[in-house]
């Protein structure tokens, strides 16, 4: 993405300003370079990879649920019922709150048992998720096989999940694809 003169790796670009000319920022990755007076000034030259392969299959049955205090388990259950994959935008490093008696956890468990893909991400822009830090995240990953976005932007995680689900319906293969570094 080139915007406002900054060259940003597409998987790390996020719109962080609504009106400014420098509307996009590079999240959790340095800017690759700048465009000055019509010329590219590279800071980082990523290694050239193989010729690109193009894919056209996307599964648009993906939802994003932003956790807020008091979120109804029924809301998350609806998203899981209507989607093949759900990203849960959680607090801090990730996980599900337990103040509701574990009802959100049970909803996710039932969804995963039905073959739904659940990805935990964070509402925090920088540094990413780490489900290993607290029990509320660790149990999701260890016991349910919930995926984690780590330092992917939400935009990249949504697109990657749509793409992975467009390639296969096998949850194990979706997990492998999602956990693979495909584009930095």
Buried (B, 14 or more C-beta within 10 A) or exposed (E): BBBBBBBBBEBBBBEEEEEEEEBBBBBBBEBBBBBEEEEEEEEEEEEEEEEEEEEEEBBEBBBBBEBEEEBEBEBBBBBBBEBBBBBBBBBBBBBBBBEBEBBBBBBBBEBBEEEBBBBBBBBBEEEBBBBEEBEBBBBBBEEBEBBBBBBBBBBBBBBBBBBBBBBBEEBEEBBEBBEEEEEE
